[in-house]
């Protein structure tokens, strides 16, 4: 996702994002963003929107598919 314009997301934030989407419903932006203390709900929503368009390119794709 870094290559798609999200240069301000660190690997640690990405890992927290993946952990959060495993735990919470994809619509629960506030819960997801609470696990990524450095990102606002708006930033998480923007990231999630792109993530959902491109997740099939990632090794974590099965996590997302199970949530849809």
Residue pairs with C-beta under 8 A, 6 or more apart in sequence:
1 9
1 14
1 47
1 50
1 51
1 54
1 58
2 9
4 50
4 54
5 50
6 47
6 50
9 17
9 39
9 47
13 36
13 38
13 39
16 35
16 36
17 32
17 35
17 36
17 44
17 47
17 51
18 60
18 63
19 35
20 31
20 32
20 33
20 35
20 36
21 32
21 48
21 63
21 64
21 67
22 63
23 31
23 35
24 31
24 32
24 35
25 31
25 67
26 32
26 48
26 52
26 64
26 67
26 68
29 41
29 44
29 45
29 48
30 41
32 44
32 48
33 39
33 40
33 41
33 43
33 44
36 44
39 47
51 64
52 64
55 61
55 64
